[in-house]
Amino acid sequence: MRTYTVQPGDDLSKIALAMYGDGSDANGRKIYEANKSVIGSDPNYLLPGQVLTIP
């Protein structure tokens, strides 16, 4: 598995686009589901420096 460190201005669709070449809601949701313990209950609230696992 790969990891991605959240940068200022990132959201799940931008990360999905960078990692999968497709920023769809489904891909953003896949990243969120794999990282709920890091992100928390709000998938729209990402903090720079968080390290996400990319499934």
Backbone as JSON Lines, residues from 0, in Angstrom:
{"i":0,"aa":"M","n":[0.83,-1.19,0.0],"ca":[0.0,0.0,0.0],"c":[0.88,1.25,0.0]}
{"i":1,"aa":"R","n":[0.35,2.26,-0.62],"ca":[1.04,3.55,-0.66],"c":[0.5,4.46,0.43]}
{"i":2,"aa":"T","n":[1.24,5.52,0.7],"ca":[0.76,6.54,1.62],"c":[0.8,7.88,0.92]}
{"i":3,"aa":"Y","n":[0.06,8.82,1.47],"ca":[0.02,10.18,0.93],"c":[-0.04,11.13,2.12]}
{"i":4,"aa":"T","n":[0.81,12.15,2.12],"ca":[0.79,13.16,3.16],"c":[-0.04,14.35,2.69]}
{"i":5,"aa":"V","n":[-1.07,14.68,3.45],"ca":[-1.99,15.76,3.1],"c":[-1.24,17.09,3.04]}
{"i":6,"aa":"Q","n":[-1.49,17.84,1.97],"ca":[-0.9,19.15,1.75],"c":[-1.98,20.22,1.93]}
{"i":7,"aa":"P","n":[-1.59,21.47,2.21],"ca":[-2.58,22.54,2.31],"c":[-3.44,22.62,1.05]}
{"i":8,"aa":"G","n":[-4.74,22.74,1.22],"ca":[-5.67,22.85,0.1],"c":[-6.15,21.52,-0.45]}
{"i":9,"aa":"D","n":[-5.64,20.42,0.07],"ca":[-6.08,19.1,-0.41],"c":[-7.5,18.79,0.05]}
{"i":10,"aa":"D","n":[-8.19,18.02,-0.75],"ca":[-9.42,17.37,-0.34],"c":[-9.37,15.96,-0.91]}
{"i":11,"aa":"L","n":[-10.33,15.13,-0.56],"ca":[-10.26,13.73,-0.97],"c":[-10.32,13.56,-2.48]}
{"i":12,"aa":"S","n":[-11.05,14.42,-3.18],"ca":[-11.12,14.27,-4.64],"c":[-9.78,14.63,-5.29]}
{"i":13,"aa":"K","n":[-9.08,15.64,-4.76],"ca":[-7.76,15.99,-5.29],"c":[-6.76,14.85,-5.04]}
{"i":14,"aa":"I","n":[-6.85,14.26,-3.86],"ca":[-5.95,13.15,-3.55],"c":[-6.27,11.95,-4.44]}
{"i":15,"aa":"A","n":[-7.54,11.66,-4.62],"ca":[-7.95,10.55,-5.5],"c":[-7.47,10.79,-6.93]}
{"i":16,"aa":"L","n":[-7.57,12.01,-7.4],"ca":[-7.1,12.34,-8.74],"c":[-5.6,12.1,-8.86]}
{"i":17,"aa":"A","n":[-4.86,12.54,-7.85],"ca":[-3.4,12.36,-7.86],"c":[-3.0,10.89,-7.76]}
{"i":18,"aa":"M","n":[-3.71,10.12,-6.99],"ca":[-3.33,8.73,-6.73],"c":[-3.88,7.74,-7.76]}
{"i":19,"aa":"Y","n":[-5.1,8.01,-8.24],"ca":[-5.78,7.06,-9.14],"c":[-5.98,7.6,-10.55]}
{"i":20,"aa":"G","n":[-5.75,8.9,-10.74],"ca":[-6.06,9.5,-12.03],"c":[-7.54,9.74,-12.23]}
{"i":21,"aa":"D","n":[-8.31,9.63,-11.13],"ca":[-9.77,9.78,-11.19],"c":[-10.23,10.35,-9.85]}
{"i":22,"aa":"G","n":[-10.7,11.58,-9.86],"ca":[-11.11,12.24,-8.62],"c":[-12.57,12.04,-8.27]}
{"i":23,"aa":"S","n":[-13.14,10.92,-8.68],"ca":[-14.57,10.68,-8.44],"c":[-14.88,10.55,-6.95]}
{"i":24,"aa":"D","n":[-16.16,10.78,-6.62],"ca":[-16.61,10.62,-5.23],"c":[-16.35,9.2,-4.73]}
{"i":25,"aa":"A","n":[-16.5,8.2,-5.61],"ca":[-16.28,6.81,-5.2],"c":[-14.83,6.6,-4.77]}
{"i":26,"aa":"N","n":[-13.89,7.17,-5.48],"ca":[-12.49,7.01,-5.11],"c":[-12.16,7.81,-3.85]}
{"i":27,"aa":"G","n":[-12.75,8.99,-3.7],"ca":[-12.57,9.76,-2.47],"c":[-13.12,8.99,-1.28]}
{"i":28,"aa":"R","n":[-14.26,8.36,-1.45],"ca":[-14.89,7.58,-0.38],"c":[-14.02,6.38,-0.01]}
{"i":29,"aa":"K","n":[-13.39,5.76,-1.01],"ca":[-12.51,4.62,-0.76],"c":[-11.33,5.05,0.13]}
{"i":30,"aa":"I","n":[-10.75,6.2,-0.17],"ca":[-9.65,6.72,0.64],"c":[-10.15,7.05,2.05]}
{"i":31,"aa":"Y","n":[-11.31,7.68,2.14],"ca":[-11.87,8.02,3.45],"c":[-12.1,6.77,4.29]}
{"i":32,"aa":"E","n":[-12.73,5.77,3.71],"ca":[-13.05,4.55,4.46],"c":[-11.79,3.89,5.0]}
{"i":33,"aa":"A","n":[-10.7,3.96,4.26],"ca":[-9.45,3.34,4.7],"c":[-8.73,4.18,5.76]}
{"i":34,"aa":"N","n":[-9.18,5.43,5.95],"ca":[-8.46,6.35,6.84],"c":[-9.35,7.04,7.87]}
{"i":35,"aa":"K","n":[-10.5,6.46,8.18],"ca":[-11.41,7.08,9.14],"c":[-10.74,7.39,10.47]}
{"i":36,"aa":"S","n":[-9.85,6.51,10.9],"ca":[-9.22,6.72,12.2],"c":[-8.27,7.92,12.19]}
{"i":37,"aa":"V","n":[-7.76,8.27,11.03],"ca":[-6.87,9.43,10.89],"c":[-7.68,10.7,10.64]}
{"i":38,"aa":"I","n":[-8.65,10.61,9.74],"ca":[-9.42,11.79,9.31],"c":[-10.47,12.18,10.34]}
{"i":39,"aa":"G","n":[-11.13,11.21,10.93],"ca":[-12.22,11.49,11.86],"c":[-13.56,11.4,11.17]}
{"i":40,"aa":"S","n":[-14.58,11.99,11.79],"ca":[-15.95,11.82,11.32],"c":[-16.31,12.71,10.13]}
{"i":41,"aa":"D","n":[-15.51,13.71,9.83],"ca":[-15.82,14.63,8.73],"c":[-14.82,14.46,7.59]}
{"i":42,"aa":"P","n":[-15.23,13.81,6.51],"ca":[-14.3,13.56,5.4],"c":[-13.84,14.83,4.68]}
{"i":43,"aa":"N","n":[-14.51,15.95,4.96],"ca":[-14.12,17.21,4.33],"c":[-13.09,17.98,5.14]}
{"i":44,"aa":"Y","n":[-12.73,17.46,6.31],"ca":[-11.81,18.17,7.19],"c":[-10.48,17.42,7.25]}
{"i":45,"aa":"L","n":[-9.58,17.79,6.35],"ca":[-8.25,17.21,6.32],"c":[-7.25,18.22,6.84]}
{"i":46,"aa":"L","n":[-6.27,17.73,7.58],"ca":[-5.23,18.6,8.12],"c":[-3.91,18.34,7.41]}
{"i":47,"aa":"P","n":[-3.23,19.4,6.97],"ca":[-1.91,19.19,6.38],"c":[-1.02,18.4,7.34]}
{"i":48,"aa":"G","n":[-0.3,17.46,6.78],"ca":[0.58,16.61,7.56],"c":[0.01,15.26,7.91]}
{"i":49,"aa":"Q","n":[-1.32,15.11,7.81],"ca":[-1.9,13.79,8.04],"c":[-1.35,12.82,6.99]}
{"i":50,"aa":"V","n":[-1.03,11.61,7.42],"ca":[-0.53,10.6,6.5],"c":[-1.65,9.6,6.27]}
{"i":51,"aa":"L","n":[-2.1,9.52,5.02],"ca":[-3.2,8.64,4.64],"c":[-2.67,7.4,3.93]}
{"i":52,"aa":"T","n":[-3.31,6.28,4.19],"ca":[-3.03,5.05,3.47],"c":[-3.9,5.04,2.22]}
{"i":53,"aa":"I","n":[-3.29,4.78,1.08],"ca":[-4.03,4.74,-0.19],"c":[-4.26,3.28,-0.56]}
{"i":54,"aa":"P","n":[-5.51,2.83,-0.48],"ca":[-5.81,1.41,-0.77],"c":[-5.7,1.1,-2.26]}
